[in-house]
Amino acid sequence: MTKGQSDKQPSIAVFRSLREITFINFPTRLESMVLCVCTRGHISAIVDVEPRQMSPSQVMVLRPGHRIAKCFESQDFEGFFIVVTESKLNEVLPSLHYLVPYSLHYTENPIIDITDDELDTLRIGYRVLNRHLRRYSDRPYSAMSLAACCELLFYDVLGIYASRINKGGRKTRREELLTDFISILENNFRKERTVNFYADKLFVTPKHLSAVLKEVSGKTTGEWIDSRVILEAKLMLRSSGINIQEISAQLNFANQSFFGKYFKHLTGMSPRQYRASLVEI
């Protein structure tokens, strides 16, 4: 099977099986947002660097940039997939910045359990979207109607994820600080790894920022920074086309030796050992 993604991908598409998604061949680095809901059976895959398995009454959200390999569904799988290109997603979700606070949560927890009511809501959204795609594409205002269906569905999913993090209700100032921090982190982690940098950007002291993040998320500022840098390093190490020296430079380390010590301190193995340990895909 050819690696990567085809040029013939529709901007919005729905599927009932992996076999129907002919424009994505594994392994690949996603260029689209993928929503998967499982109602029976299971799906297994390597998502970034971790093996994952999806079971009934679970939803999975994968954002552009995730590396997916060894993706299989059981013979009795039932559920559905919704695939939206990044450009279309940005078009139909002008408030996409709301996703930023949960971007790392999606990365670390792409699969979550959902209640029966939440499952019913997502099923309804899927059916409406599927109907518009298959029956009403030639109607006047069909593009606007389709965009509205897609927007509603993804905001429903965002609400499910947000409820798991925020326990519902209005964000506190501390939760807002986490939101703002993650947004800044996503834009700067390749170049900035000091707590002082992020504290200055947020107009708080480093001590206050770490204390708040620890309370709200369970991680200090430094732990958030390190986890994001290490995740990116692991993703880059999975690519045989990038040597370790280039990875070190792209992540703004002073030299390859310093990058190696940083990586080994946080993972227990050197970058070369980690690359050698990867299962061939």
Secondary structure, 3 states (H helix, E strand, C coil): CCCEECCCCCCEEEECCHHHCCCEECCEECCEEEEEEEEECCEEEEECCEEEEECCCEEEEECCCCEEEEEEECCCCEEEEEEEEHHHHHHHCCCHHHHHHHHHHHHHCCEEECCHHHHHHHHHHHHHHHHHHHHCCCCCCHHHHHHHHHHHHHHHHHHHHHHHHHCCCCCCHHHHHHHHHHHHHHHHCCCCCCHHHHHHHHCCCHHHHHHHHHHHHCCCHHHHHHHHHHHHHHHHHCCCCCCHHHHHHHCCCCCHHHHHHHHHHHHCCCHHHHHHHCCCC
